[in-house]
Amino acid sequence: MFLRVDRLLADIPAPKDADPNAAAALQELLGGKYGEMSTLNNYMFQSFNFRNKKKLRPFYSTVASITAEEVGHVEMVSNGVAMLANGPDGDEEDDADISEAPFEDMTDIRLASSFLSGGGGAMPVDSDGRPWNGTFVTSSGNLIMDTLFNFHLECGARLHKLRVYETLTEPTGREVCAYLLVRGSVHAHAYALALKKLTGASIEKVLPVPNINLDRIPECQKFLNEGEHRRLYTNSPSDYQEIAGLWGKGEMALPGDPPGELEVIEGAPEGAKIADMTGTASAFTPDYAPQEMFEIAKKLYKMSR
């Protein structure tokens, strides 16, 4: 089962202006071939289908714990997309004149369906609006094959994130990319170590693939200074501690990253507050007569206390 916590994995700065085209670029990290929907579903179905869980517990626990983090990555990218499309928080336009076409500019954005159908939110699509699909999932049943595929997937995702980062100038999307670059490096490293234990191949010698030096990305520095490149979380109150058989035990951070020993962290990251984005009455978000909805919600909240 999964336990959900009402926080994001990391803090995302609020955008200074709405930037739906930047939101469209960030969609690639959600529903693209190497996006978070792909990493989540690959690892999730591999963990569901995993054979000999007891005998191969460290390998099962690794893919299972990373699965849980990937749910958080999907959530983080989705929030980034929605924040960029929404813009800075402000008062609702209760008296907006919809006959004056208040959203005329939306007809010219590169992903108009994100507003026309999704109200400016995130959807499981790529930057061109093509739906993510299950053919991106590999779950062969062969542990070495699946682990090798996961290593390839994480390496592809790192290149993916760097390219999206290089298309953006505003802080919201760049912060999302930077955090995912650091954590994606951790996951690639974890699968490389798993392959080393399984086959004896020193695959970590080819890391990072591609050769992305995180010290060249300013937004990555705080995550590196906090040691996020050395931590693998169990993402469970008490389970999946067997990842310590692969992660840690004298293994060190990747060359080029701040030095230090890899460490297992029981539980999940502390996380950060999720932005509470203001609705827009003229776009019918949250809906017609929102004040009535707020009053009903207040009454229900009081009843719950």
JOKA-V450780 format. One record per residue. N is the residue number from 0. RES is the residue in one letter. SS is DSSP state (H for helix, E for strand, L for the rest). NEAR is the number of other ideal C-beta (glycine too) atoms within 8 Angstrom. Layout:
BEGIN
N_RES_SS_NEAR + N_RES_SS_NEAR
END
This chain:
BEGIN
0_M_L_2 + 1_F_L_5 + 2_L_L_6 + 3_R_L_4 + 4_V_L_6 + 5_D_L_4 + 6_R_L_9 + 7_L_E_13 + 8_L_L_13 + 9_A_L_11 + 10_D_L_7 + 11_I_L_14 + 12_P_L_7 + 13_A_L_9 + 14_P_L_14 + 15_K_L_6 + 16_D_L_7 + 17_A_L_9 + 18_D_L_13 + 19_P_H_15 + 20_N_H_9 + 21_A_H_13 + 22_A_H_18 + 23_A_H_12 + 24_A_H_12 + 25_L_H_18 + 26_Q_L_18 + 27_E_H_12 + 28_L_H_14 + 29_L_H_19 + 30_G_H_13 + 31_G_L_13 + 32_K_L_7 + 33_Y_L_10 + 34_G_L_16 + 35_E_H_12 + 36_M_H_12 + 37_S_H_15 + 38_T_H_15 + 39_L_H_13 + 40_N_H_11 + 41_N_H_15 + 42_Y_H_14 + 43_M_H_10 + 44_F_H_10 + 45_Q_H_13 + 46_S_H_11 + 47_F_H_6 + 48_N_H_8 + 49_F_L_11 + 50_R_L_6 + 51_N_L_6 + 52_K_L_8 + 53_K_L_5 + 54_K_L_5 + 55_L_L_11 + 56_R_H_10 + 57_P_H_12 + 58_F_H_12 + 59_Y_H_12 + 60_S_H_14 + 61_T_H_16 + 62_V_H_15 + 63_A_H_12 + 64_S_H_15 + 65_I_H_12 + 66_T_H_12 + 67_A_H_12 + 68_E_H_13 + 69_E_H_13 + 70_V_H_10 + 71_G_H_11 + 72_H_H_14 + 73_V_H_12 + 74_E_H_10 + 75_M_H_15 + 76_V_H_16 + 77_S_H_11 + 78_N_H_13 + 79_G_H_15 + 80_V_H_15 + 81_A_H_13 + 82_M_H_13 + 83_L_H_17 + 84_A_H_14 + 85_N_H_12 + 86_G_L_9 + 87_P_L_8 + 88_D_L_8 + 89_G_L_6 + 90_D_L_4 + 91_E_L_9 + 92_E_L_9 + 93_D_L_6 + 94_D_L_4 + 95_A_L_9 + 96_D_L_7 + 97_I_H_7 + 98_S_H_4 + 99_E_H_5 + 100_A_L_6 + 101_P_L_9 + 102_F_L_8 + 103_E_H_6 + 104_D_H_6 + 105_M_H_10 + 106_T_H_6 + 107_D_H_5 + 108_I_L_12 + 109_R_L_7 + 110_L_L_13 + 111_A_L_10 + 112_S_H_8 + 113_S_H_18 + 114_F_H_14 + 115_L_H_7 + 116_S_L_7 + 117_G_L_10 + 118_G_L_8 + 119_G_L_12 + 120_G_L_10 + 121_A_L_11 + 122_M_L_10 + 123_P_L_7 + 124_V_E_11 + 125_D_L_13 + 126_S_L_11 + 127_D_L_6 + 128_G_L_9 + 129_R_L_6 + 130_P_E_6 + 131_W_L_12 + 132_N_L_5 + 133_G_H_5 + 134_T_H_4 + 135_F_H_10 + 136_V_L_9 + 137_T_L_8 + 138_S_L_9 + 139_S_L_7 + 140_G_L_6 + 141_N_L_6 + 142_L_H_8 + 143_I_H_9 + 144_M_H_9 + 145_D_H_14 + 146_T_H_14 + 147_L_H_10 + 148_F_H_11 + 149_N_H_14 + 150_F_H_13 + 151_H_H_8 + 152_L_H_12 + 153_E_H_13 + 154_C_H_12 + 155_G_H_10 + 156_A_H_14 + 157_R_H_16 + 158_L_H_11 + 159_H_H_13 + 160_K_H_13 + 161_L_H_12 + 162_R_H_8 + 163_V_H_14 + 164_Y_H_13 + 165_E_H_6 + 166_T_H_7 + 167_L_L_12 + 168_T_L_3 + 169_E_L_12 + 170_P_H_9 + 171_T_H_15 + 172_G_H_17 + 173_R_H_12 + 174_E_H_14 + 175_V_H_14 + 176_C_H_16 + 177_A_H_13 + 178_Y_H_14 + 179_L_H_15 + 180_L_H_16 + 181_V_H_14 + 182_R_H_13 + 183_G_H_12 + 184_S_H_15 + 185_V_H_13 + 186_H_H_13 + 187_A_H_15 + 188_H_H_12 + 189_A_H_14 + 190_Y_H_14 + 191_A_H_12 + 192_L_H_12 + 193_A_H_12 + 194_L_H_14 + 195_K_H_12 + 196_K_H_7 + 197_L_H_9 + 198_T_H_6 + 199_G_L_4 + 200_A_L_6 + 201_S_L_6 + 202_I_H_10 + 203_E_H_10 + 204_K_H_5 + 205_V_H_5 + 206_L_L_10 + 207_P_L_11 + 208_V_L_8 + 209_P_L_8 + 210_N_L_5 + 211_I_L_11 + 212_N_L_6 + 213_L_H_13 + 214_D_H_9 + 215_R_H_4 + 216_I_L_11 + 217_P_H_4 + 218_E_H_11 + 219_C_H_12 + 220_Q_H_9 + 221_K_H_7 + 222_F_H_13 + 223_L_H_14 + 224_N_H_7 + 225_E_L_6 + 226_G_L_10 + 227_E_L_11 + 228_H_L_14 + 229_R_L_11 + 230_R_E_11 + 231_L_E_15 + 232_Y_E_12 + 233_T_L_14 + 234_N_L_9 + 235_S_L_11 + 236_P_L_6 + 237_S_L_5 + 238_D_L_7 + 239_Y_L_11 + 240_Q_H_10 + 241_E_H_9 + 242_I_H_15 + 243_A_H_10 + 244_G_H_7 + 245_L_L_12 + 246_W_L_13 + 247_G_L_11 + 248_K_L_6 + 249_G_L_5 + 250_E_L_8 + 251_M_E_7 + 252_A_L_10 + 253_L_L_10 + 254_P_L_3 + 255_G_L_7 + 256_D_L_12 + 257_P_L_8 + 258_P_L_5 + 259_G_L_8 + 260_E_E_9 + 261_L_L_13 + 262_E_E_10 + 263_V_E_13 + 264_I_E_9 + 265_E_L_9 + 266_G_L_8 + 267_A_L_8 + 268_P_L_7 + 269_E_L_4 + 270_G_L_9 + 271_A_E_10 + 272_K_L_6 + 273_I_L_8 + 274_A_L_9 + 275_D_L_5 + 276_M_L_8 + 277_T_L_9 + 278_G_L_9 + 279_T_E_10 + 280_A_H_11 + 281_S_H_10 + 282_A_H_10 + 283_F_L_7 + 284_T_E_9 + 285_P_L_5 + 286_D_L_7 + 287_Y_L_4 + 288_A_L_6 + 289_P_H_11 + 290_Q_H_7 + 291_E_H_7 + 292_M_H_10 + 293_F_H_8 + 294_E_H_8 + 295_I_H_8 + 296_A_H_8 + 297_K_H_8 + 298_K_H_8 + 299_L_H_8 + 300_Y_H_8 + 301_K_H_7 + 302_M_H_6 + 303_S_H_5 + 304_R_L_4
END
